[in-house]
Amino acid sequence: MLTSIVGINWGDEGKGRMVDLLSKDFDIVCRYQGGNNAGHTVINERGKFILNLLPSGILRDGVVCVMGPGMVIDIKHLAGEMKRLRDAGIKISPENLKISDRAVITMPYNVQQDCLEEERLADKKFGSTKRGIAPVYADKYLKKSFRMGELLNMDRLAKRVPDIVEWKNLTIVNAYGSTPVKTEEMMEYFKEYGEPLKDYICDTGLYLNNAAKEGKKIMFEAQLGALRDIDFGIYPYTSSSSTIAAYAPIGAGVPNLKLTKTIGIMKAYSSCVGEGPFAAEYFGEKAEKLRNAGGEYGAATGRPRRVGPFDVVASKYGIRCQGADEIALTKLDILSGHEELEVCVGYELDGKVLTEFPFTDVLDDCKPVFKKVKGWNKDISNCRKKEDLPKEALDYIRFIEESCECKIRYVSVGAERDAYIEMY
């Protein structure tokens, strides 16, 4: 069984929480794209954990975690993340963590370049996390990057570094007028943070292929959501990788394997971190109330997230892009205590109501069309069965299900591992 866990919207939907929950039924969890530019927050009996690079399955004993070739890995950040987890009593060893030799290394100058470009753009900035993601993916496709497998032969790596540094300085120094990159410092970076990872680096494609032949259950964990995908998202306000489920086997290193199931994750309302069009956005007191109730602050950056009601138009599109077979709806408990709730059911553009997600360029001119539905006053955080939910909450779930044309299987009513309801 090969299952992909993906985001339906702008990211921050609660994928880490669902991966942590569902990983009990899997042997392997694999991250297949992105870097440390987003955070998965997981709360379980061991505490609260924010994971930027490591797959969320690392918190499950007996689960092997894989960092696939589609990822970009900041080895300094990874070292810090591994230390924090070990300090919290989480076991991390080459037996339960395997890093692809083909994954690309995020370099300090990628972070430097990311910050310089956001500063240059000023009020036209993309809202980057300034973690070097766009520059490192650009380097990858320019064939000017370093890969994890190169850390296994430092002498050979040392011969490549001067030429890459000279090339990168054409941009860092000549274009931005910033401090030049130095070869010696890059080699020190590789040695300090790369050397301790050598035993974890391997051909993860071969490992996963063999695991699939043995009948092991593999979960693919995505970062961000469909609307941040480089091809199908709100370009250019996207990530620089493919967040789509169909890319999972490729980014994991097993393009020959086919997915069995795709589970899409979406919130019971909308949230968006960073810049770009967000048609259903709330503002002022309305936004602040929802943001505070949901704790909507970026796990990677701490930035306040933009928030709004559930968006049917964006969610239908995300479900289609992801090819979701079923949905996990998170944070339903946050909507408790309202007599009435709003749902965005369309976008008004030039006097017409759109029910299909349009091309990015017109999104800024779209106005949300809201439909009011009944809310519920009951605290649902202790509900564990479908029958425990108030009628209005069930009606809300059914409304979303019918509007988005995809079955909702899981409903999260809290951040804790057991705070969920399986609907069927």
Phi, psi and chi 1 to 4 in degrees:
 res  aa     phi    psi   chi1   chi2   chi3   chi4
   1 MET       -  125.0 -178.7  167.8   70.6      -
   2 LEU  -119.3  110.1  -80.8   71.1      -      -
   3 THR  -117.7  135.5  -60.7      -      -      -
   4 SER  -107.5  134.0 -173.4      -      -      -
   5 ILE  -108.8  114.1  -53.2  -70.7      -      -
   6 VAL  -132.8  159.7  -68.9      -      -      -
   7 GLY   -89.6  139.0      -      -      -      -
   8 ILE   -90.4  -28.0  -64.6  -60.5      -      -
   9 ASN  -113.4 -124.8  -58.1  115.7      -      -
  10 TRP   -94.2    9.2  -63.0  -94.4      -      -
  11 GLY    98.9  174.2      -      -      -      -
  12 ASP    61.3   30.5  -53.5  -55.2      -      -
  13 GLU   -83.3  -14.7  -59.6   95.6  -17.3      -
  14 GLY   109.6   29.4      -      -      -      -
  15 LYS   -63.8  -42.3  -67.4  179.7  -66.2  -62.7
  16 GLY   -60.8  -40.7      -      -      -      -
  17 ARG   -62.5  -40.8 -178.5 -105.0 -172.9  -78.7
  18 MET   -76.1  -35.2  -67.8  -51.7  -61.9      -
  19 VAL   -62.9  -44.1  169.9      -      -      -
  20 ASP   -59.2  -41.5  175.5   64.1      -      -
  21 LEU   -68.1  -51.5  171.9   66.2      -      -
  22 LEU   -79.8  -16.3  -59.9  176.1      -      -
  23 SER   -64.8  -13.5   59.4      -      -      -
  24 LYS   -61.3  -22.1   67.8 -179.2 -174.6  -60.8
  25 ASP  -100.9    9.3  -61.4  -38.8      -      -
  26 PHE  -123.8  155.4  -72.3   80.5      -      -
  27 ASP   -91.9  -31.9  -57.4  -63.4      -      -
  28 ILE  -137.1  139.4  -60.9  165.9      -      -
  29 VAL  -123.9  127.9  175.1      -      -      -
  30 CYS  -125.4  125.0  176.1      -      -      -
  31 ARG   -83.1  136.5  -94.7  -78.3  -56.1  -86.8
  32 TYR  -122.8   -0.9   62.0   86.0      -      -
  33 GLN  -161.1  169.3   45.8   78.4 -136.6      -
  34 GLY    77.0 -178.9      -      -      -      -
  35 GLY  -135.4 -138.5      -      -      -      -
  36 ASN   -95.6   27.4   60.3  -41.3      -      -
  37 ASN   -89.7    0.1   52.9  -41.0      -      -
  38 ALA  -142.5  156.9      -      -      -      -
  39 GLY  -122.1  139.2      -      -      -      -
  40 HIS  -106.5  118.0  -70.6  173.3      -      -
  41 THR   -96.5  127.0  -57.1      -      -      -
  42 VAL  -128.1  132.0  176.4      -      -      -
  43 ILE  -120.1  122.5  -61.5  173.8      -      -
  44 ASN  -142.3 -168.0   57.3   34.8      -      -
  45 GLU   -65.2  -14.5   70.3  -80.7   -0.3      -
  46 ARG   -89.3  -15.0  -66.3 -179.7  171.9 -176.9
  47 GLY   136.4 -163.1      -      -      -      -
  48 LYS  -106.2  130.6  179.2  178.6  179.1  179.3
  49 PHE  -129.7  136.8  -57.3   91.8      -      -
  50 ILE  -113.8  116.2  -64.5  175.5      -      -
  51 LEU  -108.9  126.9  -54.5  171.1      -      -
  52 ASN  -103.9  -36.1  -60.1  124.8      -      -
  53 LEU  -117.6  -43.3  -77.4  166.7      -      -
  54 LEU   -69.9  139.9  -68.6  167.1      -      -
  55 PRO   -59.6  146.4  -22.9   33.4      -      -
  56 SER   -65.0  -18.1  -58.8      -      -      -
  57 GLY   -66.9  -10.1      -      -      -      -
  58 ILE   -63.6  -17.7 -159.8   71.9      -      -
  59 LEU   -86.6   -0.8  -57.3  173.2      -      -
  60 ARG  -105.1  122.5  -78.9  -93.9 -177.5 -157.7
  61 ASP   -63.7  137.2  -68.6  -24.6      -      -
  62 GLY    89.7   -8.4      -      -      -      -
  63 VAL   -95.5  132.8  170.9      -      -      -
  64 VAL   -92.3  131.7  175.8      -      -      -
  65 CYS  -107.7  140.5  -72.7      -      -      -
  66 VAL  -125.8  135.2  172.4      -      -      -
  67 MET  -107.4  108.9  -59.2  173.8   73.1      -
  68 GLY   -79.2  171.0      -      -      -      -
  69 PRO   -67.5  -16.7   20.3  -31.3      -      -
  70 GLY   -78.4   -6.8      -      -      -      -
  71 MET   -84.3  159.0  -70.8 -171.4   69.1      -
  72 VAL  -117.9  126.0  -71.3      -      -      -
  73 ILE  -117.9  116.1  -59.8  174.3      -      -
  74 ASP   -81.7  103.9 -177.0  -39.4      -      -
  75 ILE   -68.9  -26.8   53.2  178.1      -      -
  76 LYS   -69.5  -45.2  179.5  179.5  179.5  179.9
  77 HIS   -63.9  -40.7 -171.8  102.7      -      -
  78 LEU   -61.6  -41.1  179.8   58.2      -      -
  79 ALA   -59.5  -42.7      -      -      -      -
  80 GLY   -68.0  -39.1      -      -      -      -
  81 GLU   -65.9  -42.3 -163.8  167.8  -48.7      -
  82 MET   -63.5  -40.2  -69.4  169.1   73.1      -
  83 LYS   -64.7  -43.3 -178.1 -178.2 -175.5  -57.6
  84 ARG   -60.9  -41.0  -74.7 -165.6  -59.6  -84.6
  85 LEU   -69.4  -42.2  -70.9 -172.7      -      -
  86 ARG   -61.9  -40.5  -75.2 -164.9  179.4  110.6
  87 ASP   -62.3  -25.9  -70.7  -13.8      -      -
  88 ALA   -90.4    5.5      -      -      -      -
  89 GLY    90.6   12.3      -      -      -      -
  90 ILE   -87.6  128.5  -54.1  -60.7      -      -
  91 LYS   -77.3  128.8  176.7 -165.8  170.3 -171.8
  92 ILE  -134.9  120.0  -56.6  176.9      -      -
  93 SER  -150.6  169.4   71.4      -      -      -
  94 PRO   -60.9  -14.2  -26.3   36.8      -      -
  95 GLU   -76.6  -32.0  -78.1   69.2   48.9      -
  96 ASN  -117.1    5.6   73.9  -29.4      -      -
  97 LEU  -139.6  123.7  177.0   63.6      -      -
  98 LYS  -128.3  129.3  -58.8 -176.1 -175.6  -61.3
  99 ILE  -112.3  129.1  -57.1  172.1      -      -
 100 SER   -63.6  134.4  171.9      -      -      -
 101 ASP   -68.0  -15.8   51.5    7.3      -      -
 102 ARG   -95.7   -7.0  -63.9  172.4 -175.9  -91.4
 103 ALA   -65.1  145.1      -      -      -      -
 104 VAL   -89.9  144.4  166.7      -      -      -
 105 ILE   -91.2  126.4  -59.4  171.6      -      -
 106 THR   -77.4  121.9  -56.5      -      -      -
 107 MET   -95.2  156.8  -60.8  -64.2  -68.4      -
 108 PRO   -55.2  -34.6  -27.0   35.6      -      -
 109 TYR   -73.3  -20.2   53.5   68.8      -      -
 110 ASN   -67.8  -41.1  -66.5  133.9      -      -
 111 VAL   -65.8  -43.5  178.1      -      -      -
 112 GLN   -58.7  -46.4 -178.4 -176.4    1.6      -
 113 GLN   -64.7  -39.1 -172.4  177.4  -14.2      -
 114 ASP   -60.6  -46.0 -158.5   -3.0      -      -
 115 CYS   -65.5  -41.8  -65.1      -      -      -
 116 LEU   -62.7  -39.0  -70.9  167.4      -      -
 117 GLU   -70.5  -39.7  179.6   59.2   10.0      -
 118 GLU   -64.3  -37.4  -75.9  -71.3  -87.5      -
 119 GLU   -65.6  -40.4  -71.7  169.0   13.5      -
 120 ARG   -63.8  -40.1 -174.3 -169.4   72.9   80.9
 121 LEU   -71.2  -26.5  -71.5  168.9      -      -
 122 ALA    52.6 -118.7      -      -      -      -
 123 ASP   -76.0   -0.6   60.0  -11.0      -      -
 124 LYS  -103.5   14.0  -64.3  179.5 -178.0  178.0
 125 LYS   -61.4  157.8   64.1 -175.3 -177.6  -64.1
 126 PHE   -83.3  -11.9  -70.7  139.6      -      -
 127 GLY    81.6   34.2      -      -      -      -
 128 SER   -61.8  151.6  167.2      -      -      -
 129 THR   -77.7   -5.3   55.2      -      -      -
 130 LYS    59.4   37.3  -60.4 -179.1 -178.0  179.2
 131 ARG  -105.6    7.7  -61.5  -87.2  172.4  101.5
 132 GLY    83.9   15.1      -      -      -      -
 133 ILE   -69.9  -50.9  -54.3  -57.7      -      -
 134 ALA   -61.1  -46.5      -      -      -      -
 135 PRO   -61.9  -37.9  -27.3   37.1      -      -
 136 VAL   -71.9  -37.6   70.6      -      -      -
 137 TYR   -66.7  -35.5  -88.8  113.0      -      -
 138 ALA   -61.5  -45.3      -      -      -      -
 139 ASP   -60.0  -38.9  -73.2    0.4      -      -
 140 LYS   -58.8  -47.2  173.6 -179.9  177.8  176.2
 141 TYR   -81.0  -13.4  -70.6  104.1      -      -
 142 LEU   -87.3   -2.0  -75.4  166.5      -      -
 143 LYS    60.8   41.4  -65.6  163.1  -77.1 -173.1
 144 LYS  -125.7   27.9  -59.1  -78.7 -170.1 -178.2
 145 SER  -110.4  171.3   61.0      -      -      -
 146 PHE  -110.1  144.7  -60.8  101.4      -      -
 147 ARG  -114.6  156.1  -59.0 -157.5  -71.2 -176.8
 148 MET   -56.1  -36.6  -66.2  -63.6  -64.4      -
 149 GLY   -61.8  -23.3      -      -      -      -
 150 GLU   -70.4  -19.0  -65.9 -178.0   79.6      -
 151 LEU   -67.3  -15.7  -63.7  172.0      -      -
 152 LEU   -79.5  -10.4  -58.3  178.6      -      -
 153 ASN  -139.8   83.5 -169.2  -33.4      -      -
 154 MET   -63.0  -32.8  -73.6  -71.3 -175.1      -
 155 ASP   -65.4  -43.1  -69.8  -21.3      -      -
 156 ARG   -68.4  -39.9 -172.1 -179.9  -62.6  160.0
 157 LEU   -60.9  -40.6  176.9   60.4      -      -
 158 ALA   -59.7  -27.4      -      -      -      -
 159 LYS   -75.2  -24.5  -66.3  174.9 -176.9  175.8
 160 ARG   -84.7  -32.2  -75.1 -164.6   67.0 -145.9
 161 VAL   -58.6  -46.5  174.2      -      -      -
 162 PRO   -57.6  -42.0  -25.1   35.7      -      -
 163 ASP   -66.0  -40.8  -73.6  -16.3      -      -
 164 ILE   -67.1  -41.5  -60.2  -69.4      -      -
 165 VAL   -62.3  -44.2  164.5      -      -      -
 166 GLU   -59.5  -43.1 -178.9 -176.3    5.6      -
 167 TRP   -65.3  -44.1  167.2   76.6      -      -
 168 LYS   -66.4  -33.4 -176.1   54.9   69.2  172.1
 169 ASN   -67.7  -21.0  -83.4  -29.4      -      -
 170 LEU   -58.7  -32.6  -64.9  175.1      -      -
 171 THR   -90.0  -51.4  -58.2      -      -      -
 172 ILE   -61.0  -45.0  -64.1  -70.1      -      -
 173 VAL   -88.7  -53.7  178.0      -      -      -
 174 ASN   -75.6  -34.1  -62.4  -19.0      -      -
 175 ALA   -88.5  -44.1      -      -      -      -
 176 TYR  -100.8  -12.8  -70.5  107.6      -      -
 177 GLY    66.1   31.0      -      -      -      -
 178 SER  -101.7 -179.5 -171.3      -      -      -
 179 THR   -63.1  130.5  -49.9      -      -      -
 180 PRO   -68.1  149.8   22.2  -31.7      -      -
 181 VAL   -77.9  141.5 -179.1      -      -      -
 182 LYS  -116.6  134.6  -64.7 -179.9 -179.5  177.7
 183 THR   -55.7  -45.5  -63.5      -      -      -
 184 GLU   -61.5  -39.8  -42.6   82.2   68.2      -
 185 GLU   -67.2  -35.0  -69.2  177.0   -0.8      -
 186 MET   -69.8  -37.4  -65.3  -53.0   99.2      -
 187 MET   -68.3  -36.1  -75.6  -53.1  -58.3      -
 188 GLU   -64.7  -38.4  -73.0  171.9   13.9      -
 189 TYR   -60.8  -46.5  175.0   75.8      -      -
 190 PHE   -61.8  -43.4  -74.5  133.8      -      -
 191 LYS   -70.2  -43.8  -73.0  171.7 -176.4  172.6
 192 GLU   -67.5  -45.2 -177.7  175.3   -4.1      -
 193 TYR  -104.3  -19.5  -59.7  107.5      -      -
 194 GLY   -87.6  -40.1      -      -      -      -
 195 GLU   -53.1  -46.5  -71.8  -86.4    4.6      -
 196 PRO   -65.8  -12.7  -20.4   33.3      -      -
 197 LEU   -95.7   -3.7  -63.7  173.6      -      -
 198 LYS   -54.9  -40.2  -76.8 -173.6  172.8 -177.1
 199 ASP   -72.0  -13.7  -69.3  -18.9      -      -
 200 TYR   -91.5  -17.4  -63.9   83.9      -      -
 201 ILE   -83.4  129.4  -60.5  167.9      -      -
 202 CYS  -160.4  179.4   64.1      -      -      -
 203 ASP   -81.9   91.6 -177.3  -13.9      -      -
 204 THR   -70.5  -24.3   56.0      -      -      -
 205 GLY   -63.2  -44.5      -      -      -      -
 206 LEU   -64.5  -42.6  179.7   60.7      -      -
 207 TYR   -60.0  -46.7  170.6   76.3      -      -
 208 LEU   -68.7  -37.7  -69.9  173.1      -      -
 209 ASN   -61.7  -44.7  -94.9  -61.8      -      -
 210 ASN   -65.0  -39.0  -71.3  -23.7      -      -
 211 ALA   -63.1  -41.1      -      -      -      -
 212 ALA   -64.9  -38.7      -      -      -      -
 213 LYS   -63.4  -32.5  -74.7  178.2 -176.1  176.1
 214 GLU   -81.2   -0.7  -66.6  167.9   12.3      -
 215 GLY    82.1   17.0      -      -      -      -
 216 LYS   -73.8  150.2  -68.2 -170.0  175.1  175.5
 217 LYS   -90.5  125.6  -65.0  177.7 -179.3  179.2
 218 ILE  -119.0  129.9  -56.3  170.1      -      -
 219 MET  -110.4  135.1  176.0 -170.8  -72.0      -
 220 PHE  -106.2  123.3  -59.6  107.9      -      -
 221 GLU  -105.7  121.3  177.3 -177.9    5.1      -
 222 ALA   -91.7  161.4      -      -      -      -
 223 GLN  -114.2  144.4  173.9 -146.6   54.2      -
 224 LEU    64.9 -163.9  -62.0  169.5      -      -
 225 GLY  -134.8  178.8      -      -      -      -
 226 ALA   -57.3  -35.0      -      -      -      -
 227 LEU   -79.3   -0.6  -62.3  177.4      -      -
 228 ARG  -110.1    6.7  -65.2  -62.6 -172.5 -171.4
 229 ASP   -67.7  142.7 -179.0   81.8      -      -
 230 ILE   -63.1  -30.8 -174.5   66.3      -      -
 231 ASP   -96.8  -41.3  -66.5  -51.6      -      -
 232 PHE  -107.5   -2.3  -58.3  102.2      -      -
 233 GLY   -87.7 -167.1      -      -      -      -
 234 ILE   -84.3   59.2   50.0  171.3      -      -
 235 TYR   -54.0  136.4 -173.4   89.6      -      -
 236 PRO   -91.0   10.4   34.3  -34.9      -      -
 237 TYR   -87.5   54.2  -57.8   98.3      -      -
 238 THR  -123.2  179.0   64.8      -      -      -
 239 SER   -80.4 -176.2 -169.9      -      -      -
 240 SER  -109.8   14.3  -60.0      -      -      -
 241 SER  -131.4  174.0   61.3      -      -      -
 242 SER   -90.7  117.7 -178.6      -      -      -
 243 THR   -95.0    7.2   64.0      -      -      -
 244 ILE   -83.4  143.0  -61.9  -61.3      -      -
 245 ALA   -57.4  -37.6      -      -      -      -
 246 ALA   -61.4  -22.4      -      -      -      -
 247 TYR   -82.8  -13.8 -178.6   73.6      -      -
 248 ALA   -52.9  -51.9      -      -      -      -
 249 PRO   -61.7  -33.3  -22.3   34.3      -      -
 250 ILE   -68.9  -52.5  -62.0  168.7      -      -
 251 GLY   -66.1  -20.0      -      -      -      -
 252 ALA   -86.6  -14.9      -      -      -      -
 253 GLY    98.3   12.2      -      -      -      -
 254 VAL  -129.9   63.5  -76.4      -      -      -
 255 PRO   -63.1  -14.2   22.4  -33.1      -      -
 256 ASN   -81.5  -13.4   52.9  -54.1      -      -
 257 LEU   -94.1  154.1  -60.8 -177.5      -      -
 258 LYS  -118.4  141.6  -66.4  178.1  174.7   61.4
 259 LEU   -67.1  143.5  -69.4  174.5      -      -
 260 THR   -90.4  -38.9  -48.8      -      -      -
 261 LYS  -152.9  148.2 -178.5 -168.0  -73.6 -173.3
 262 THR  -123.8  123.2  -63.9      -      -      -
 263 ILE  -106.0  118.9  -58.4  174.1      -      -
 264 GLY   -93.2  139.3      -      -      -      -
 265 ILE  -110.0  130.1  -43.8  -61.6      -      -
 266 MET  -147.3  150.4   58.6 -169.0 -167.8      -
 267 LYS   -79.4  161.7  -82.3  179.3 -176.1  156.8
 268 ALA   -75.1   -6.3      -      -      -      -
 269 TYR  -141.6 -174.4   55.0   91.7      -      -
 270 SER  -108.6  144.7  -60.0      -      -      -
 271 SER  -144.9  150.6   72.3      -      -      -
 272 CYS  -150.7  126.2  169.4      -      -      -
 273 VAL  -108.2  136.8   66.6      -      -      -
 274 GLY   100.7 -176.6      -      -      -      -
 275 GLU   -85.3  176.6  -54.4  -64.8  -34.9      -
 276 GLY   111.9  167.6      -      -      -      -
 277 PRO   -66.8  139.9   23.4  -32.1      -      -
 278 PHE  -149.7   84.3 -176.9   30.9      -      -
 279 ALA   -59.7  -35.7      -      -      -      -
 280 ALA   -92.5   16.5      -      -      -      -
 281 GLU   -63.9  137.2 -175.8  170.4    8.7      -
 282 TYR   -89.2  155.5  -82.1  161.8      -      -
 283 PHE  -132.7  166.9  -63.1   95.5      -      -
 284 GLY    63.7 -143.8      -      -      -      -
 285 GLU   -61.6  -36.6 -172.9  180.0  -23.4      -
 286 LYS   -60.2  -45.2 -147.6  173.1 -172.8 -179.6
 287 ALA   -67.6  -43.2      -      -      -      -
 288 GLU   -62.9  -39.8 -159.6   60.7   30.1      -
 289 LYS   -63.4  -45.9 -173.2  176.7  178.7 -179.1
 290 LEU   -68.5  -40.7 -179.2   55.6      -      -
 291 ARG   -61.4  -45.4 -176.7 -179.3  -60.4  112.8
 292 ASN   -69.1  -39.4  -71.4  -25.5      -      -
 293 ALA   -62.3  -38.8      -      -      -      -
 294 GLY   -92.4   -1.9      -      -      -      -
 295 GLY    59.3   45.2      -      -      -      -
 296 GLU   -85.3   80.2  -65.3  -62.2  -17.6      -
 297 TYR  -134.0  134.7  -61.6   88.4      -      -
 298 GLY   -55.4  131.5      -      -      -      -
 299 ALA   -70.0  -30.7      -      -      -      -
 300 ALA   -86.0  -33.0      -      -      -      -
 301 THR  -119.4  -20.4   62.2      -      -      -
 302 GLY    80.0    0.9      -      -      -      -
 303 ARG   -66.6  141.7  -69.7 -176.6  -66.1 -177.4
 304 PRO   -62.5  132.3  -17.2   28.6      -      -
 305 ARG   -83.6  147.0  -66.3 -176.8 -172.3  130.9
 306 ARG   -75.7  144.2  -61.1  153.6   69.4 -168.6
 307 VAL  -135.1  162.0  -65.3      -      -      -
 308 GLY  -169.7 -177.9      -      -      -      -
 309 PRO   -74.5  171.9   31.0  -36.5      -      -
 310 PHE   -58.5  136.2 -173.9   85.3      -      -
 311 ASP  -112.7  104.5 -172.8  -31.6      -      -
 312 VAL   -66.1  -41.0  171.4      -      -      -
 313 VAL   -62.1  -50.6 -177.9      -      -      -
 314 ALA   -66.5  -37.1      -      -      -      -
 315 SER   -71.0  -40.8  -61.3      -      -      -
 316 LYS   -59.2  -42.1  -88.5  175.7   61.1  179.9
 317 TYR   -64.7  -45.3  175.3   72.6      -      -
 318 GLY   -61.9  -39.7      -      -      -      -
 319 ILE   -63.6  -40.9  -72.3  167.8      -      -
 320 ARG   -65.8  -45.1  174.3  158.7   60.0   87.8
 321 CYS   -60.9  -38.8  -71.8      -      -      -
 322 GLN   -84.2  -15.3  -64.4  -69.8   17.5      -
 323 GLY    61.4   38.5      -      -      -      -
 324 ALA   -65.4  132.9      -      -      -      -
 325 ASP   -86.5  -30.6  -61.9  -62.4      -      -
 326 GLU  -156.3  165.7   56.2 -168.6   32.5      -
 327 ILE  -122.0  144.1  -66.0  -66.1      -      -
 328 ALA  -109.6  118.7      -      -      -      -
 329 LEU   -97.6  118.7 -171.6   70.6      -      -
 330 THR  -105.2  159.9   62.2      -      -      -
 331 LYS    60.8   32.2  -69.5 -161.1  167.2 -175.1
 332 LEU   -62.7  -32.0 -175.2   66.4      -      -
 333 ASP   -61.6  -25.9   55.3  -55.8      -      -
 334 ILE   -65.3  -25.1  -58.8  -56.8      -      -
 335 LEU   -86.4   -2.4  -61.6 -178.7      -      -
 336 SER   -63.2  149.9  -61.9      -      -      -
 337 GLY    92.0   14.0      -      -      -      -
 338 HIS  -115.2  133.1  -66.1  -89.7      -      -
 339 GLU   -69.2  -32.4  -70.7  -71.7  -21.8      -
 340 GLU  -142.0  143.7 -153.5  170.6   47.9      -
 341 LEU  -124.6  152.5  -64.2  168.3      -      -
 342 GLU  -106.3  147.6  -72.5 -177.9  -41.2      -
 343 VAL  -132.2  133.8  177.4      -      -      -
 344 CYS   -82.0  114.5  177.3      -      -      -
 345 VAL  -109.1   -4.0  -66.2      -      -      -
 346 GLY  -169.6  168.5      -      -      -      -
 347 TYR  -119.6  129.7  -61.5  162.3      -      -
 348 GLU   -90.7  126.5 -174.2  179.9  -21.9      -
 349 LEU  -139.5  119.5  177.9   67.5      -      -
 350 ASP    51.7   42.1  -61.5  -30.7      -      -
 351 GLY    82.8   -0.6      -      -      -      -
 352 LYS  -114.5  150.2  -63.7  179.4 -179.0  178.1
 353 VAL  -101.3  119.7  175.1      -      -      -
 354 LEU   -91.7  135.1  -52.1  179.3      -      -
 355 THR  -114.6   -1.0   55.9      -      -      -
 356 GLU  -115.3  141.4  -64.0  -65.2  -21.6      -
 357 PHE   -63.6  124.3 -161.7   71.9      -      -
 358 PRO   -88.4  177.1   33.7  -34.5      -      -
 359 PHE   -62.1  143.8 -174.4   62.1      -      -
 360 THR   -52.0  -40.3  -52.3      -      -      -
 361 ASP   -58.0  -27.2  -74.4   14.4      -      -
 362 VAL   -96.0   -6.0  -56.8      -      -      -
 363 LEU   -61.6  -33.8  -82.4  168.4      -      -
 364 ASP   -65.5  -21.5  -81.1  -29.3      -      -
 365 ASP   -94.4   -1.6  -62.2  -39.9      -      -
 366 CYS   -84.2  137.3  -70.5      -      -      -
 367 LYS  -110.2  137.9  -54.5  -62.8 -179.9 -170.0
 368 PRO   -70.0  142.0   26.9  -33.9      -      -
 369 VAL  -107.6  113.8  176.7      -      -      -
 370 PHE   -97.9  144.8  -66.4  132.7      -      -
 371 LYS  -119.4  134.6  177.7 -177.9  174.0   69.7
 372 LYS   -92.8  136.0  -67.1 -172.7 -175.3  -61.9
 373 VAL  -130.0  160.7  -62.2      -      -      -
 374 LYS   -69.4  139.3  -76.9 -174.1  178.7  179.9
 375 GLY   -99.3 -168.9      -      -      -      -
 376 TRP  -140.4  144.4   57.0   94.0      -      -
 377 ASN   -93.3  -15.3  -77.8  -41.2      -      -
 378 LYS   -74.6  138.5  179.4 -176.5  175.0 -177.5
 379 ASP   -71.2  121.6  175.4   12.6      -      -
 380 ILE  -106.5    7.6   62.2  170.7      -      -
 381 SER   -65.2  -19.2   59.3      -      -      -
 382 ASN   -99.4    2.0  -68.7  -43.6      -      -
 383 CYS   -70.5  135.5  -64.7      -      -      -
 384 ARG  -129.9   -4.0  -64.6  -65.3  179.2  -92.1
 385 LYS  -131.9  152.8  -66.1 -177.4  -63.4 -174.7
 386 LYS   -52.7  -40.1 -179.0  178.8  174.7  179.3
 387 GLU   -67.0  -18.3  -64.6   74.2   23.8      -
 388 ASP   -76.0  -21.7  -64.2  -22.2      -      -
 389 LEU   -75.1  142.9  -69.7  170.2      -      -
 390 PRO   -65.7  155.7   18.4  -27.9      -      -
 391 LYS   -55.6  -40.7  178.6 -176.1  179.6  -62.6
 392 GLU   -64.2  -36.3  -66.6   80.3    6.3      -
 393 ALA   -67.8  -41.1      -      -      -      -
 394 LEU   -63.3  -40.5  -74.1  169.5      -      -
 395 ASP   -63.6  -39.1  -71.4  -16.0      -      -
 396 TYR   -63.2  -45.1 -176.6   77.1      -      -
 397 ILE   -60.6  -45.5  -66.8  166.0      -      -
 398 ARG   -64.6  -37.7  -71.6 -167.4 -164.3   99.4
 399 PHE   -61.4  -45.6  178.4   79.1      -      -
 400 ILE   -64.0  -44.0  -69.7  175.4      -      -
 401 GLU   -57.4  -50.0 -153.1  170.8   44.8      -
 402 GLU   -69.2  -38.8  -69.7  168.0    6.3      -
 403 SER   -68.1  -36.7  -59.5      -      -      -
 404 CYS   -93.7   -7.8  -65.9      -      -      -
 405 GLU    59.6   42.4  -59.1  169.7    7.7      -
 406 CYS  -151.6  136.0 -168.7      -      -      -
 407 LYS   -68.5  137.6  -66.4  -70.8  -72.9 -178.7
 408 ILE   -97.3  114.8  -65.6  173.1      -      -
 409 ARG   -95.0  -41.4 -178.5  170.6 -179.6  178.7
 410 TYR  -115.3  141.5  -55.4   96.7      -      -
 411 VAL  -128.9  120.1  174.4      -      -      -
 412 SER   -90.2  130.6  164.8      -      -      -
 413 VAL  -120.2   19.9  -67.9      -      -      -
 414 GLY   174.1  166.7      -      -      -      -
 415 ALA   -81.6  -19.9      -      -      -      -
 416 GLU   -69.4  156.5  -64.1   76.4   18.1      -
 417 ARG   -56.7  -37.6 -171.3  177.5  -94.5  175.8
 418 ASP   -94.5    2.8   68.9  -23.7      -      -
 419 ALA   -87.0   71.0      -      -      -      -
 420 TYR  -153.4  163.7   76.8  100.6      -      -
 421 ILE  -126.9  131.3  -62.2  164.1      -      -
 422 GLU   -94.6  117.1 -166.1  159.3   -2.5      -
 423 MET   -77.7  -26.4  -59.7  -64.5  -72.2      -
 424 TYR  -156.2      -   64.9   89.3      -      -
